[in-house]
Amino acid sequence: MRTQMLNHRGPEFGVIVKRVTLRLQYFFQTTSLVLTHPASGTGGQESAVVNVFSPGDHVVALIVGSFGMHLADIAEAYGLHVTKIEFPWGQAADPNIVEAQLKSLKPYRGVLMTHNETSTGVMNDVQTLAALVRQLAPEALVIVDAISSLGCVPLEMDQWDLDVVITGSQKGWMVPPGMTMIAASERAWAAHKNAKLSRYYFDWTATRLRLENWQQPGTSAVSLFYALDVSLELMLQEGRKAIFERHAKAGEFIRGRVKQMGLKLLAQDVRYASNTVTAVLVPEGIEGKVLLNKLREHDGVVLAGGQAHMINKLFRIGHLGFFSHEELVQAMDALEKRLHEFL
Ligand SMILES: *Cc1c(COP(=O)(O)O)cnc(C)c1O
């Protein structure tokens, strides 16, 4: 990232944008174009909404935590009619409940869902949910927030027939925050042609036009492209399957250690346990903030707190992207040691 800046309209930078774009397609498992915007993940969520819908469109949001709620909030902010199907924190979107609810609804143009709910450590079964939508409403768009899962765990955009898939640089891609990547199916591009929501910065037509010359509409986040180029090279060297296995092992290891310490996972059902982030209930009698401060100040271990109503009641352990098994062991050892101090 310390490399000299290049002209973002010049040929040398275009070579990088092209290489990054093609490699992203491989990890999205799609033949569709992968667009990038200089923005955080929220920008990717907004890009998904504004490019395929029109004011007043009815969409369904499957919500299992705060990031699912964000996506629904964005849709509402843009004047969509949003029906929310909510599940308690710690649970996944149950396909049987979703099916029954979808059948009782008026026609809808899209279903918004989160692949990996970072606030709860729950991974939805997107493949099953997407198949269900396709069966019940063949023309509805399946919009998937895969911001904290893509590149870490299996997600096959084309095979699973997903319409819009969103991710962000700072999660599994091992790159600093500031870039969001998004791909759209043919069905989504067709919807885009008639989508009337106001948009400018994230407009896909403008973005695609510039991408023909391996550029972006505005000035690219040049140093983030340098970084993503390097991390994609590392990821290709490791191999998609090996990356998925490393994350599966990490999830299992963290959950195992957490249970050994007598702590409770928020996601009780192991079928839906996330392999990129684990949410743990703060034990009774301990203040979450105090525990996390100790770990940060004395052990150099930074864990995240809970979000929304679970602030102070949860802590979350990230195990995605750039980590080694040794680091996970050190972090869990430190957590165990600090917990003992409270006994
Ligand atoms: C991180 C994250 C976001 C939001 O991304 P920002 O980069 O913070 O804007 C959205 N959805 C999920 C699932 C996330 O993990």
The ligand as an SDF file (V2000), in Angstrom:
LIG
                    3D

 15 15  0  0  0  0  0  0  0  0999 V2000
  -19.4420   -5.1550    8.3420 C   0  0  0  0  0  0  0  0  0  0  0  0
  -20.7750   -5.4970    7.8080 C   0  0  0  0  0  0  0  0  0  0  0  0
  -21.6120   -4.5580    7.1780 C   0  0  0  0  0  0  0  0  0  0  0  0
  -21.3420   -3.0810    7.1350 C   0  0  0  0  0  0  0  0  0  0  0  0
  -20.1720   -2.7510    6.6120 O   0  0  0  0  0  0  0  0  0  0  0  0
  -19.4550   -1.3780    6.9540 P   0  0  0  0  0  0  0  0  0  0  0  0
  -18.1710   -1.5770    6.2300 O   0  0  0  0  0  0  0  0  0  0  0  0
  -19.3030   -1.2710    8.4340 O   0  0  0  0  0  0  0  0  0  0  0  0
  -20.2730   -0.2910    6.3840 O   0  0  0  0  0  0  0  0  0  0  0  0
  -22.8160   -4.9890    6.6570 C   0  0  0  0  0  0  0  0  0  0  0  0
  -23.2050   -6.2630    6.7500 N   0  0  0  0  0  0  0  0  0  0  0  0
  -22.4400   -7.1860    7.3660 C   0  0  0  0  0  0  0  0  0  0  0  0
  -22.9410   -8.5880    7.4610 C   0  0  0  0  0  0  0  0  0  0  0  0
  -21.2080   -6.8260    7.9140 C   0  0  0  0  0  0  0  0  0  0  0  0
  -20.4680   -7.7350    8.5430 O   0  0  0  0  0  0  0  0  0  0  0  0
  1  2  1  0
  2  3  1  0
  2 14  2  0
  3  4  1  0
  3 10  2  0
  4  5  1  0
  5  6  1  0
  6  7  2  0
  6  8  1  0
  6  9  1  0
 10 11  1  0
 11 12  2  0
 12 13  1  0
 12 14  1  0
 14 15  1  0
M  END
$$$$
